[in-house]
Amino acid sequence: DQLLHHLSNEIFKYFKTLAGSILLDNRLEMAFEKFRQGVLKVPVSRYTTLMSQQTVRLLGRVVNLQVLLGQYVLKKFRKNISGILQKFESQPLSYAIEAKSYLDNARLAHALASKHLPLDSFDTIFKEYDGRVSLTQGCGKIAAQIADELTNEIFPNWTFCSGTRRFVSGIVHARKHEREVRKVRLEKYYWHGHNFHIPNSDLQGGSKKYFGAEHVHALLDILDPSDIPFIIKEIIGQIESNLGGVLMPSMEKVQAVLQKAPIAPPPSHMGPSIAYQGLLNNNLVKAVKSWSALKSLFFQSLREIGNSLAFVHLLESCMNERNDLRFSQVAFYTAVKPHPTPAQGQIPLTPFQYEEGKESPFHSVVSKVYEKLGGGSLMQQQIKANMDKTERYMKCNIEPTPSIFAATLRRVSDILETVEVFDGAEPANGVLDTHSGSDFARVFSVAQFLFCVSPKEEMDGKETQRVFEEHALLGDGFAWGGCALVHLLGYSARFEMLDLCNHILSIAEADDLTKELGLTADQLKKLPQSSQKMNTGMLQTGALEQFMRNAKYTRSVNNFVFSTMRAYCSVNPIKDLRFSPPKPT
Protein backbone atom coordinates (compact mmCIF):
# COMPACT_ATOMS: atom_id res chain seq x y z
CA ASP A 1 0.00 0.00 0.00
CA GLN A 2 2.82 2.43 0.79
CA LEU A 3 4.48 1.68 -2.53
CA LEU A 4 1.24 2.20 -4.47
CA HIS A 5 0.49 5.38 -2.53
CA HIS A 6 3.93 6.81 -3.34
CA LEU A 7 3.79 5.79 -7.01
CA SER A 8 0.23 7.14 -7.51
CA ASN A 9 1.19 10.44 -5.89
CA GLU A 10 4.18 10.86 -8.22
CA ILE A 11 2.15 9.83 -11.28
CA PHE A 12 -0.65 12.25 -10.40
CA LYS A 13 1.85 15.08 -9.87
CA TYR A 14 3.51 14.26 -13.20
CA PHE A 15 0.27 14.45 -15.21
CA LYS A 16 -0.86 17.64 -13.43
CA THR A 17 2.49 19.26 -14.21
CA LEU A 18 2.35 18.09 -17.82
CA ALA A 19 -1.15 19.54 -18.20
CA GLY A 20 0.00 22.82 -16.63
CA SER A 21 2.88 23.11 -19.10
CA ILE A 22 0.55 22.47 -22.05
CA LEU A 23 -2.06 25.02 -20.94
CA LEU A 24 0.38 27.77 -19.98
CA ASP A 25 0.82 30.50 -22.59
CA ASN A 26 4.16 30.20 -24.40
CA ARG A 27 4.98 33.90 -24.21
CA LEU A 28 4.26 33.99 -20.49
CA GLU A 29 6.36 30.89 -19.99
CA MET A 30 9.32 32.44 -21.86
CA ALA A 31 9.02 35.67 -19.85
CA PHE A 32 8.84 33.74 -16.58
CA GLU A 33 11.89 31.67 -17.52
CA LYS A 34 13.99 34.85 -17.76
CA PHE A 35 13.52 35.52 -14.06
CA ARG A 36 13.45 31.94 -12.76
CA GLN A 37 15.28 29.79 -15.23
CA GLY A 38 14.71 26.06 -15.16
CA VAL A 39 11.66 26.17 -12.88
CA LEU A 40 8.95 25.54 -15.47
CA LYS A 41 10.13 22.18 -16.71
CA VAL A 42 8.36 18.86 -16.77
CA PRO A 43 10.56 16.20 -15.15
CA VAL A 44 11.65 13.37 -17.41
CA SER A 45 10.12 10.10 -16.21
CA ARG A 46 9.33 6.58 -17.32
CA TYR A 47 5.91 6.30 -15.73
CA THR A 48 4.33 5.21 -19.03
CA THR A 49 6.34 1.99 -18.96
CA LEU A 50 5.43 1.36 -15.33
CA MET A 51 1.72 1.97 -15.94
CA SER A 52 1.65 -0.53 -18.79
CA GLN A 53 2.62 -3.41 -16.46
CA GLN A 54 -0.39 -5.63 -15.80
CA THR A 55 1.20 -8.71 -14.25
CA VAL A 56 3.75 -8.01 -11.50
CA ARG A 57 5.02 -10.32 -8.76
CA LEU A 58 5.19 -8.61 -5.36
CA LEU A 59 6.00 -10.58 -2.19
CA GLY A 60 4.96 -13.87 -3.72
CA ARG A 61 1.70 -12.55 -5.17
CA VAL A 62 0.74 -11.72 -8.75
CA VAL A 63 -1.05 -8.34 -8.96
CA ASN A 64 -2.36 -6.18 -11.77
CA LEU A 65 -0.30 -3.04 -11.21
CA GLN A 66 -2.18 -1.04 -13.83
CA VAL A 67 -5.55 -1.55 -12.15
CA LEU A 68 -4.19 -0.81 -8.66
CA LEU A 69 -2.47 2.39 -9.82
CA GLY A 70 -5.67 3.42 -11.60
CA GLN A 71 -7.64 3.09 -8.37
CA TYR A 72 -5.19 5.20 -6.39
CA VAL A 73 -4.84 7.86 -9.09
CA LEU A 74 -8.61 8.01 -9.43
CA LYS A 75 -8.87 8.86 -5.73
CA LYS A 76 -6.45 11.74 -6.34
CA PHE A 77 -8.59 13.13 -9.17
CA ARG A 78 -11.75 12.83 -7.11
CA LYS A 79 -10.07 14.69 -4.29
CA ASN A 80 -8.89 17.32 -6.75
CA ILE A 81 -12.37 17.93 -8.22
CA SER A 82 -13.94 18.05 -4.76
CA GLY A 83 -11.39 20.66 -3.65
CA ILE A 84 -12.00 22.79 -6.75
CA LEU A 85 -15.76 22.85 -6.18
CA GLN A 86 -15.38 23.65 -2.48
CA LYS A 87 -13.04 26.51 -3.30
CA PHE A 88 -15.46 27.83 -5.93
CA GLU A 89 -18.33 27.82 -3.42
CA SER A 90 -16.23 29.81 -0.93
CA GLN A 91 -15.31 32.64 -3.35
CA PRO A 92 -17.21 35.36 -5.24
CA LEU A 93 -18.07 34.98 -8.92
CA SER A 94 -15.14 37.17 -9.91
CA TYR A 95 -12.97 34.08 -9.29
CA ALA A 96 -14.79 32.10 -12.02
CA ILE A 97 -11.87 32.31 -14.45
CA GLU A 98 -9.56 30.84 -11.84
CA ALA A 99 -12.00 27.98 -11.15
CA LYS A 100 -12.26 27.28 -14.88
CA SER A 101 -8.45 27.11 -15.16
CA TYR A 102 -8.38 24.58 -12.30
CA LEU A 103 -10.99 22.43 -14.03
CA ASP A 104 -9.25 22.69 -17.40
CA ASN A 105 -6.01 21.50 -15.83
CA ALA A 106 -7.75 18.62 -14.06
CA ARG A 107 -9.66 17.64 -17.21
CA LEU A 108 -6.52 17.61 -19.38
CA ALA A 109 -4.51 15.72 -16.75
CA HIS A 110 -7.32 13.17 -16.49
CA ALA A 111 -7.38 12.78 -20.28
CA LEU A 112 -3.61 12.22 -20.37
CA ALA A 113 -3.74 9.69 -17.55
CA SER A 114 -6.70 7.84 -19.07
CA LYS A 115 -4.50 6.78 -21.99
CA HIS A 116 -2.46 4.61 -19.63
CA LEU A 117 -4.73 3.85 -16.66
CA PRO A 118 -8.34 2.62 -16.35
CA LEU A 119 -10.13 5.70 -14.94
CA ASP A 120 -13.77 6.73 -14.67
CA SER A 121 -15.03 9.44 -16.99
CA PHE A 122 -14.20 13.00 -15.88
CA ASP A 123 -17.76 14.18 -16.57
CA THR A 124 -19.13 11.38 -14.40
CA ILE A 125 -16.90 12.36 -11.48
CA PHE A 126 -17.72 16.04 -11.93
CA LYS A 127 -21.49 15.42 -12.03
CA GLU A 128 -21.24 13.27 -8.92
CA TYR A 129 -19.62 16.02 -6.85
CA ASP A 130 -21.88 18.64 -8.40
CA GLY A 131 -24.95 16.68 -7.32
CA ARG A 132 -26.38 16.05 -10.79
CA VAL A 133 -26.54 12.25 -10.69
CA SER A 134 -30.09 12.05 -9.35
CA LEU A 135 -33.17 12.55 -11.52
CA THR A 136 -34.91 14.38 -8.66
CA GLN A 137 -32.13 16.96 -8.39
CA GLY A 138 -33.41 20.22 -9.88
CA CYS A 139 -29.99 21.72 -10.51
CA GLY A 140 -26.38 21.27 -9.57
CA LYS A 141 -24.54 22.83 -6.65
CA ILE A 142 -22.65 25.15 -8.99
CA ALA A 143 -25.87 26.51 -10.52
CA ALA A 144 -27.37 27.10 -7.07
CA GLN A 145 -24.18 28.85 -5.95
CA ILE A 146 -24.13 31.08 -9.03
CA ALA A 147 -27.81 32.03 -8.63
CA ASP A 148 -27.26 32.84 -4.94
CA GLU A 149 -24.19 34.98 -5.69
CA LEU A 150 -25.98 36.86 -8.45
CA THR A 151 -29.17 37.64 -6.54
CA ASN A 152 -27.59 38.38 -3.15
CA GLU A 153 -24.19 39.87 -4.01
CA ILE A 154 -23.73 41.02 -7.63
CA PHE A 155 -27.11 42.65 -8.31
CA PRO A 156 -27.62 44.55 -5.01
CA ASN A 157 -24.00 45.49 -4.25
CA TRP A 158 -22.08 45.78 -7.53
CA THR A 159 -22.22 48.56 -10.12
CA PHE A 160 -22.59 47.89 -13.86
CA CYS A 161 -20.87 49.82 -16.68
CA SER A 162 -22.52 49.58 -20.12
CA GLY A 163 -19.34 50.56 -21.97
CA THR A 164 -17.12 47.81 -20.58
CA ARG A 165 -19.97 45.34 -19.83
CA ARG A 166 -18.50 44.73 -16.40
CA PHE A 167 -19.75 44.64 -12.82
CA VAL A 168 -17.46 46.21 -10.21
CA SER A 169 -17.84 45.96 -6.45
CA GLY A 170 -19.71 49.00 -5.16
CA ILE A 171 -18.34 51.60 -2.80
CA VAL A 172 -21.15 50.95 -0.32
CA HIS A 173 -22.84 47.55 -0.05
CA ALA A 174 -26.60 47.82 0.36
CA ARG A 175 -27.03 44.20 1.41
CA LYS A 176 -24.71 42.05 3.46
CA HIS A 177 -24.05 38.66 1.94
CA GLU A 178 -22.43 35.91 3.94
CA ARG A 179 -21.13 32.86 2.14
CA GLU A 180 -19.88 29.66 3.72
CA VAL A 181 -16.09 29.75 3.78
CA ARG A 182 -14.47 26.36 3.49
CA LYS A 183 -10.75 25.91 3.97
CA VAL A 184 -9.41 23.69 1.22
CA ARG A 185 -6.09 22.27 2.30
CA LEU A 186 -4.44 20.72 -0.74
CA GLU A 187 -0.89 20.75 -1.98
CA LYS A 188 -0.05 23.37 -4.59
CA TYR A 189 0.46 20.82 -7.33
CA TYR A 190 -3.25 19.93 -7.06
CA TRP A 191 -4.12 23.21 -8.81
CA HIS A 192 -1.76 23.66 -11.77
CA GLY A 193 0.98 21.11 -11.21
CA HIS A 194 4.42 21.41 -9.69
CA ASN A 195 5.86 24.98 -9.96
CA PHE A 196 3.11 26.10 -12.37
CA HIS A 197 0.83 27.61 -9.74
CA ILE A 198 2.66 30.96 -9.47
CA PRO A 199 2.58 31.99 -13.16
CA ASN A 200 -1.07 30.95 -13.50
CA SER A 201 -2.14 32.82 -10.36
CA ASP A 202 -0.33 35.94 -11.55
CA LEU A 203 -2.04 35.66 -14.94
CA GLN A 204 -5.52 35.46 -13.41
CA GLY A 205 -4.98 38.02 -10.67
CA GLY A 206 -6.29 40.96 -12.70
CA SER A 207 -9.63 39.28 -13.44
CA LYS A 208 -10.58 38.90 -9.77
CA LYS A 209 -11.50 42.56 -9.30
CA TYR A 210 -14.51 42.64 -11.64
CA PHE A 211 -17.18 40.42 -13.20
CA GLY A 212 -17.61 40.67 -16.95
CA ALA A 213 -17.98 38.82 -20.23
CA GLU A 214 -14.84 36.76 -19.61
CA HIS A 215 -16.32 35.41 -16.39
CA VAL A 216 -19.65 34.62 -18.09
CA HIS A 217 -17.79 32.60 -20.74
CA ALA A 218 -16.00 30.75 -17.94
CA LEU A 219 -19.30 30.01 -16.18
CA LEU A 220 -20.81 28.71 -19.43
CA ASP A 221 -17.88 26.31 -19.72
CA ILE A 222 -18.44 25.08 -16.16
CA LEU A 223 -22.24 24.96 -16.15
CA ASP A 224 -24.42 22.31 -17.68
CA PRO A 225 -26.79 23.76 -20.35
CA SER A 226 -29.77 22.46 -18.36
CA ASP A 227 -28.81 24.72 -15.41
CA ILE A 228 -29.24 28.00 -17.31
CA PRO A 229 -33.09 28.00 -17.13
CA PHE A 230 -32.84 27.60 -13.34
CA ILE A 231 -30.60 30.68 -13.08
CA ILE A 232 -32.95 32.71 -15.31
CA LYS A 233 -35.89 31.62 -13.16
CA GLU A 234 -34.14 32.82 -10.00
CA ILE A 235 -33.34 36.17 -11.65
CA ILE A 236 -36.95 36.68 -12.74
CA GLY A 237 -38.07 35.79 -9.22
CA GLN A 238 -35.84 38.50 -7.78
CA ILE A 239 -37.15 41.06 -10.29
CA GLU A 240 -40.72 40.16 -9.34
CA SER A 241 -39.98 40.51 -5.63
CA ASN A 242 -38.38 43.92 -6.21
CA LEU A 243 -41.35 45.11 -8.25
CA GLY A 244 -43.99 43.96 -5.79
CA GLY A 245 -42.24 44.29 -2.47
CA VAL A 246 -40.11 47.43 -2.82
CA LEU A 247 -40.83 49.44 -5.95
CA MET A 248 -44.62 49.53 -5.70
CA PRO A 249 -44.76 51.01 -2.14
CA SER A 250 -42.03 53.49 -3.03
CA MET A 251 -43.88 54.43 -6.22
CA GLU A 252 -47.05 55.18 -4.29
CA LYS A 253 -45.22 57.55 -1.92
CA VAL A 254 -43.58 59.48 -4.77
CA GLN A 255 -46.90 59.65 -6.64
CA ALA A 256 -48.60 61.13 -3.57
CA VAL A 257 -46.07 63.99 -3.63
CA LEU A 258 -46.18 64.65 -7.37
CA GLN A 259 -50.00 64.78 -7.47
CA LYS A 260 -50.14 67.82 -5.17
CA ALA A 261 -49.10 70.37 -7.82
CA PRO A 262 -47.64 70.41 -11.35
CA ILE A 263 -43.92 70.69 -12.07
CA ALA A 264 -43.79 73.28 -14.81
CA PRO A 265 -40.87 73.01 -17.26
CA PRO A 266 -38.47 75.91 -16.67
CA PRO A 267 -38.40 78.74 -19.24
CA SER A 268 -35.92 78.21 -22.04
CA HIS A 269 -35.08 81.86 -22.72
CA MET A 270 -33.21 82.28 -19.41
CA GLY A 271 -30.55 79.66 -20.13
CA PRO A 272 -29.71 76.32 -18.53
CA SER A 273 -28.61 77.81 -15.21
CA ILE A 274 -32.02 79.23 -14.37
CA ALA A 275 -33.70 76.06 -15.62
CA TYR A 276 -31.50 73.90 -13.42
CA GLN A 277 -31.90 76.07 -10.33
CA GLY A 278 -35.64 76.40 -10.92
CA LEU A 279 -36.14 72.65 -10.87
CA LEU A 280 -33.79 72.26 -7.93
CA ASN A 281 -35.78 74.81 -5.89
CA ASN A 282 -39.17 73.36 -6.83
CA ASN A 283 -41.12 72.44 -3.72
CA LEU A 284 -42.22 69.06 -5.07
CA VAL A 285 -38.72 68.12 -6.16
CA LYS A 286 -37.46 69.16 -2.74
CA ALA A 287 -40.14 67.01 -1.10
CA VAL A 288 -39.13 63.97 -3.15
CA LYS A 289 -35.44 64.63 -2.46
CA SER A 290 -36.03 64.96 1.28
CA TRP A 291 -37.64 61.51 1.49
CA SER A 292 -35.20 59.48 3.56
CA ALA A 293 -35.92 56.16 1.83
CA LEU A 294 -35.64 57.52 -1.73
CA LYS A 295 -32.12 56.17 -2.33
CA SER A 296 -32.26 53.13 -0.06
CA LEU A 297 -35.55 51.80 -1.50
CA PHE A 298 -36.54 53.40 -4.81
CA PHE A 299 -33.06 53.89 -6.28
CA GLN A 300 -31.81 50.56 -4.95
CA SER A 301 -34.74 48.57 -6.34
CA LEU A 302 -34.25 50.08 -9.80
CA ARG A 303 -30.56 49.29 -9.55
CA GLU A 304 -31.21 45.62 -8.76
CA ILE A 305 -33.76 45.31 -11.57
CA GLY A 306 -31.39 47.00 -14.01
CA ASN A 307 -28.41 44.87 -12.99
CA SER A 308 -30.53 41.75 -13.42
CA LEU A 309 -31.59 42.71 -16.94
CA ALA A 310 -28.08 43.81 -17.86
CA PHE A 311 -26.71 40.42 -16.77
CA VAL A 312 -29.30 38.51 -18.80
CA HIS A 313 -28.41 40.63 -21.84
CA LEU A 314 -24.71 39.96 -21.21
CA LEU A 315 -25.40 36.24 -20.80
CA GLU A 316 -27.22 36.06 -24.12
CA SER A 317 -24.48 38.04 -25.87
CA CYS A 318 -21.88 35.54 -24.66
CA MET A 319 -24.05 32.60 -25.69
CA ASN A 320 -24.53 34.12 -29.15
CA GLU A 321 -20.78 34.58 -29.52
CA ARG A 322 -20.22 30.93 -28.71
CA ASN A 323 -22.98 29.82 -31.09
CA ASP A 324 -21.60 32.01 -33.88
CA LEU A 325 -18.14 30.54 -33.41
CA ARG A 326 -19.51 27.01 -33.45
CA PHE A 327 -21.64 27.75 -36.51
CA SER A 328 -18.74 29.30 -38.42
CA GLN A 329 -16.75 26.13 -37.81
CA VAL A 330 -19.39 23.81 -39.32
CA ALA A 331 -21.08 26.10 -41.87
CA PHE A 332 -18.71 25.19 -44.71
CA TYR A 333 -19.14 21.46 -44.12
CA THR A 334 -22.94 21.74 -44.22
CA ALA A 335 -23.16 23.80 -47.45
CA VAL A 336 -24.53 26.85 -45.62
CA LYS A 337 -23.67 30.35 -46.74
CA PRO A 338 -24.87 33.82 -45.67
CA HIS A 339 -28.14 34.96 -47.15
CA PRO A 340 -27.70 37.29 -50.17
CA THR A 341 -28.37 40.98 -49.69
CA PRO A 342 -32.13 41.50 -50.08
CA ALA A 343 -33.63 44.09 -52.37
CA GLN A 344 -34.87 47.35 -50.98
CA GLY A 345 -37.95 46.78 -48.89
CA GLN A 346 -37.49 43.02 -48.64
CA ILE A 347 -36.50 41.18 -45.47
CA PRO A 348 -34.92 37.70 -45.68
CA LEU A 349 -36.65 34.95 -43.78
CA THR A 350 -33.40 33.51 -42.40
CA PRO A 351 -29.89 34.99 -42.06
CA PHE A 352 -28.47 32.15 -44.17
CA GLN A 353 -29.51 29.73 -46.88
CA TYR A 354 -28.44 26.52 -48.57
CA GLU A 355 -26.91 26.26 -52.00
CA GLU A 356 -29.62 24.67 -54.07
CA GLY A 357 -28.80 21.27 -55.48
CA LYS A 358 -25.56 20.94 -53.51
CA GLU A 359 -24.58 18.82 -50.57
CA SER A 360 -22.04 19.61 -47.92
CA PRO A 361 -18.43 19.01 -49.07
CA PHE A 362 -17.80 16.48 -46.31
CA HIS A 363 -20.96 14.55 -47.18
CA SER A 364 -20.11 14.51 -50.88
CA VAL A 365 -16.61 13.16 -50.23
CA VAL A 366 -17.94 10.35 -48.03
CA SER A 367 -20.58 9.51 -50.62
CA LYS A 368 -17.99 9.22 -53.41
CA VAL A 369 -15.78 7.01 -51.25
CA TYR A 370 -18.80 4.88 -50.44
CA GLU A 371 -19.60 4.46 -54.13
CA LYS A 372 -16.03 3.50 -55.03
CA LEU A 373 -15.84 0.92 -52.23
CA GLY A 374 -19.05 -0.64 -53.43
CA GLY A 375 -20.99 -0.19 -50.19
CA GLY A 376 -21.30 -3.88 -49.59
CA SER A 377 -20.01 -4.20 -46.05
CA LEU A 378 -22.11 -3.50 -43.00
CA MET A 379 -19.63 -0.89 -41.70
CA GLN A 380 -19.80 1.09 -44.95
CA GLN A 381 -23.59 1.06 -44.84
CA GLN A 382 -23.58 2.32 -41.24
CA ILE A 383 -21.17 5.13 -42.14
CA LYS A 384 -23.39 6.20 -45.04
CA ALA A 385 -26.53 6.08 -42.88
CA ASN A 386 -24.90 8.13 -40.13
CA MET A 387 -23.77 10.75 -42.66
CA ASP A 388 -27.29 11.04 -44.04
CA LYS A 389 -28.68 11.51 -40.53
CA THR A 390 -26.07 14.16 -39.80
CA GLU A 391 -26.94 16.03 -42.99
CA ARG A 392 -30.64 16.08 -42.16
CA TYR A 393 -29.95 17.06 -38.56
CA MET A 394 -27.76 20.03 -39.49
CA LYS A 395 -30.32 21.29 -42.02
CA CYS A 396 -33.07 21.17 -39.38
CA ASN A 397 -31.08 22.93 -36.64
CA ILE A 398 -29.71 26.04 -38.29
CA GLU A 399 -32.68 28.22 -37.41
CA PRO A 400 -31.85 30.96 -34.90
CA THR A 401 -32.57 30.01 -31.30
CA PRO A 402 -35.14 31.99 -29.27
CA SER A 403 -33.81 34.94 -27.30
CA ILE A 404 -33.43 34.49 -23.55
CA PHE A 405 -33.37 38.25 -23.01
CA ALA A 406 -36.58 38.76 -25.03
CA ALA A 407 -38.32 36.01 -23.04
CA THR A 408 -37.22 37.67 -19.78
CA LEU A 409 -38.57 41.03 -20.94
CA ARG A 410 -41.90 39.45 -21.90
CA ARG A 411 -42.12 37.85 -18.45
CA VAL A 412 -41.47 41.20 -16.76
CA SER A 413 -44.06 42.82 -19.05
CA ASP A 414 -46.64 40.24 -17.95
CA ILE A 415 -45.88 41.11 -14.32
CA LEU A 416 -46.33 44.83 -15.00
CA GLU A 417 -49.72 44.25 -16.64
CA THR A 418 -51.11 43.10 -13.29
CA VAL A 419 -50.03 46.30 -11.51
CA GLU A 420 -51.97 49.55 -11.98
CA VAL A 421 -49.89 51.80 -9.77
CA PHE A 422 -47.28 52.34 -12.50
CA ASP A 423 -49.87 53.88 -14.84
CA GLY A 424 -50.78 56.70 -12.46
CA ALA A 425 -53.94 58.80 -12.61
CA GLU A 426 -55.79 59.65 -15.80
CA PRO A 427 -54.73 62.96 -17.44
CA ALA A 428 -56.96 65.89 -16.61
CA ASN A 429 -57.45 66.78 -20.29
CA GLY A 430 -57.89 63.14 -21.31
CA VAL A 431 -54.77 63.20 -23.49
CA LEU A 432 -51.49 64.08 -21.76
CA ASP A 433 -50.35 66.05 -18.73
CA THR A 434 -47.22 67.98 -19.69
CA HIS A 435 -46.79 69.73 -16.33
CA SER A 436 -48.19 67.17 -13.90
CA GLY A 437 -48.60 63.44 -13.94
CA SER A 438 -48.01 60.49 -11.69
CA ASP A 439 -47.18 57.75 -14.18
CA PHE A 440 -43.87 55.93 -13.98
CA ALA A 441 -42.37 57.99 -16.81
CA ARG A 442 -42.77 61.22 -14.83
CA VAL A 443 -41.68 59.62 -11.55
CA PHE A 444 -38.53 58.19 -13.14
CA SER A 445 -37.82 61.55 -14.82
CA VAL A 446 -37.81 63.32 -11.44
CA ALA A 447 -35.76 60.51 -9.89
CA GLN A 448 -33.19 60.67 -12.69
CA PHE A 449 -32.94 64.44 -12.31
CA LEU A 450 -32.08 63.98 -8.64
CA PHE A 451 -29.74 61.15 -9.68
CA CYS A 452 -27.74 63.58 -11.85
CA VAL A 453 -27.58 66.36 -9.21
CA SER A 454 -24.12 66.49 -7.69
CA PRO A 455 -24.28 66.09 -3.88
CA LYS A 456 -22.75 68.69 -1.61
CA GLU A 457 -19.91 67.96 0.76
CA GLU A 458 -21.09 67.64 4.34
CA MET A 459 -19.31 69.51 7.10
CA ASP A 460 -18.88 67.64 10.36
CA GLY A 461 -17.27 70.14 12.68
CA LYS A 462 -13.93 70.97 11.08
CA GLU A 463 -13.77 67.83 8.97
CA THR A 464 -15.35 67.51 5.54
CA GLN A 465 -17.13 64.24 4.82
CA ARG A 466 -16.66 63.03 1.26
CA VAL A 467 -19.93 62.47 -0.62
CA PHE A 468 -19.92 60.26 -3.72
CA GLU A 469 -21.89 60.78 -6.89
CA GLU A 470 -25.00 58.65 -7.31
CA HIS A 471 -23.55 57.09 -10.46
CA ALA A 472 -20.48 55.97 -8.53
CA LEU A 473 -22.75 54.31 -5.97
CA LEU A 474 -25.37 52.76 -8.27
CA GLY A 475 -23.78 52.56 -11.73
CA ASP A 476 -25.71 52.15 -14.98
CA GLY A 477 -28.06 49.62 -13.41
CA PHE A 478 -30.31 52.49 -12.25
CA ALA A 479 -30.80 53.67 -15.84
CA TRP A 480 -31.21 50.09 -17.11
CA GLY A 481 -33.96 49.35 -14.61
CA GLY A 482 -35.85 52.62 -15.08
CA CYS A 483 -35.66 52.69 -18.90
CA ALA A 484 -36.62 49.02 -19.16
CA LEU A 485 -39.76 49.57 -17.08
CA VAL A 486 -40.60 52.76 -19.01
CA HIS A 487 -40.32 50.88 -22.30
CA LEU A 488 -42.31 47.85 -21.14
CA LEU A 489 -45.07 50.14 -19.85
CA GLY A 490 -45.27 51.87 -23.26
CA TYR A 491 -44.10 55.28 -22.01
CA SER A 492 -40.76 55.55 -23.82
CA ALA A 493 -41.91 58.24 -26.29
CA ARG A 494 -43.56 60.21 -23.48
CA PHE A 495 -40.43 59.97 -21.33
CA GLU A 496 -38.10 61.15 -24.11
CA MET A 497 -40.39 64.11 -24.82
CA LEU A 498 -41.01 65.31 -21.23
CA ASP A 499 -37.80 64.27 -19.44
CA LEU A 500 -36.46 67.05 -17.20
CA CYS A 501 -32.79 66.32 -17.90
CA ASN A 502 -33.38 66.29 -21.64
CA HIS A 503 -35.18 69.62 -21.33
CA ILE A 504 -32.19 71.27 -19.64
CA LEU A 505 -29.76 69.72 -22.12
CA SER A 506 -31.87 70.98 -25.01
CA ILE A 507 -31.83 74.49 -23.53
CA ALA A 508 -28.04 74.36 -23.20
CA GLU A 509 -27.61 73.10 -26.78
CA ALA A 510 -29.96 75.73 -28.21
CA ASP A 511 -28.53 78.67 -26.25
CA ASP A 512 -25.52 79.81 -28.30
CA LEU A 513 -24.81 82.74 -26.00
CA THR A 514 -24.29 80.57 -22.95
CA LYS A 515 -20.64 80.42 -21.97
CA GLU A 516 -19.29 77.67 -19.76
CA LEU A 517 -22.85 76.65 -18.89
CA GLY A 518 -23.44 79.89 -16.92
CA LEU A 519 -25.38 83.12 -17.40
CA THR A 520 -24.44 85.82 -19.88
CA ALA A 521 -24.47 89.50 -18.99
CA ASP A 522 -27.76 90.08 -20.86
CA GLN A 523 -29.43 87.21 -19.04
CA LEU A 524 -28.25 88.51 -15.66
CA LYS A 525 -29.81 91.91 -16.45
CA LYS A 526 -33.12 90.29 -17.34
CA LEU A 527 -33.16 88.24 -14.16
CA PRO A 528 -35.40 89.88 -11.49
CA GLN A 529 -33.90 90.35 -8.08
CA SER A 530 -36.68 88.47 -6.33
CA SER A 531 -37.24 85.77 -8.97
CA GLN A 532 -37.86 82.61 -6.93
CA LYS A 533 -35.36 83.97 -4.36
CA MET A 534 -32.39 82.56 -6.29
CA ASN A 535 -28.79 83.35 -5.53
CA THR A 536 -27.12 84.03 -8.91
CA GLY A 537 -23.71 83.53 -7.37
CA MET A 538 -24.57 79.90 -6.75
CA LEU A 539 -25.38 79.43 -10.44
CA GLN A 540 -21.78 80.11 -11.51
CA THR A 541 -20.28 77.30 -9.44
CA GLY A 542 -19.21 73.89 -10.70
CA ALA A 543 -22.43 72.19 -9.58
CA LEU A 544 -24.14 72.95 -12.89
CA GLU A 545 -21.17 71.74 -14.92
CA GLN A 546 -21.15 68.47 -13.00
CA PHE A 547 -24.91 68.11 -13.50
CA MET A 548 -24.56 68.65 -17.24
CA ARG A 549 -21.84 66.02 -17.49
CA ASN A 550 -23.97 63.55 -15.53
CA ALA A 551 -27.06 64.36 -17.61
CA LYS A 552 -25.21 63.88 -20.92
CA TYR A 553 -23.85 60.51 -19.83
CA THR A 554 -27.24 59.45 -18.49
CA ARG A 555 -28.91 60.42 -21.76
CA SER A 556 -26.43 58.30 -23.74
CA VAL A 557 -27.12 55.32 -21.46
CA ASN A 558 -30.88 55.89 -21.80
CA ASN A 559 -30.63 55.91 -25.59
CA PHE A 560 -28.59 52.70 -25.56
CA VAL A 561 -31.05 50.94 -23.25
CA PHE A 562 -34.10 52.09 -25.24
CA SER A 563 -32.55 50.95 -28.52
CA THR A 564 -31.69 47.58 -26.95
CA MET A 565 -35.22 47.14 -25.59
CA ARG A 566 -36.81 48.02 -28.94
CA ALA A 567 -34.58 45.50 -30.71
CA TYR A 568 -35.57 42.65 -28.40
CA CYS A 569 -39.12 43.41 -27.33
CA SER A 570 -41.67 45.52 -29.17
CA VAL A 571 -44.34 46.93 -26.89
CA ASN A 572 -47.65 48.33 -28.04
CA PRO A 573 -47.64 52.04 -27.16
CA ILE A 574 -50.49 53.82 -25.50
CA LYS A 575 -53.56 53.77 -27.73
CA ASP A 576 -53.39 56.61 -30.23
CA LEU A 577 -56.05 59.30 -30.01
CA ARG A 578 -57.33 60.97 -33.16
CA PHE A 579 -58.52 64.58 -33.08
CA SER A 580 -60.61 66.14 -35.80
CA PRO A 581 -60.41 69.83 -36.66
CA PRO A 582 -63.24 72.02 -35.31
CA LYS A 583 -66.29 72.22 -37.48
CA PRO A 584 -66.85 75.60 -39.12
CA THR A 585 -69.74 77.55 -37.68
Protein Blocks (a to p, Z undefined) as FASTA:
>chain_A
ZZmmmmmmmmmmmmmmmmmmmmpcfklmmmmmmmmghklccdddfklmmmmpmbdceehi
acdfklmmmmmmmmmmmmmmmmmmmmmmmpcfklmmmmmmmmmmmmmmmmmmmmmpccdd
fklmmmmmnopabfklmbdfklmmmmmmmmmmmmmmpccdfklopacddfbdfbdcdddd
ddddddfklmnoghilmmmmmmmmmmmmbccfklmmmmmmmpcfklmmmmmmmmmmmmmm
mmmmmmmmmmmmmmmmmmmpccddddfklojklmmmmmmmpmklmmmmmpmklmmmmmmm
mmmmmmmmmmmmmmmmmmmmmmmmmmmmmmmmnopacdddddehiacfbfbdcdehiacf
klmmmmmmmmmnoomamklmmmmmmmmmmmmmmmmmmcccddfklmmmmmmmmmmmmpck
lnopadfklpacfkgcjbfklmmmmmmmmmmpccddddehjaccddddfklmnommlmmm
mmmmmmmnopmmmmmmmgmklmmmmmmmmmmkbgghiacfklmmmpcfkgghiafklmmm
mklmmmmmmmmmmmmmmmmmmmmmmmmoccdddddddddddddZZ
